Amino acid sequence: MLRILRRCPSDRTDALEIEYVADDDNDEELLQFIPQAFPNLRRLNILRHRRRETDAVPVVRPRSFCPRFYTRL
């Protein structure tokens, strides 16, 4: 997913939805890249799936990779 997103950064994108299979090797790098590549995002939806049902996939809070995406309703 990171390789794909690196090809299409845009300051015009205001909404982004991505769906991918979790990869422990670059999950954190992917989540840190998104706000840099898409600085004007107002809405972000991430669907992250496990590779296998038995795999543990840690929950990532929005504040941990980009505090400005976190808003209170």
ABEGO torsion letter per residue (X at the ends): XAAAAAAABBAABABBBBBBBBBAAAAAAAAAAAAAABAABABBBBBBBBABAABBBBBBBAAAABAAABBBX
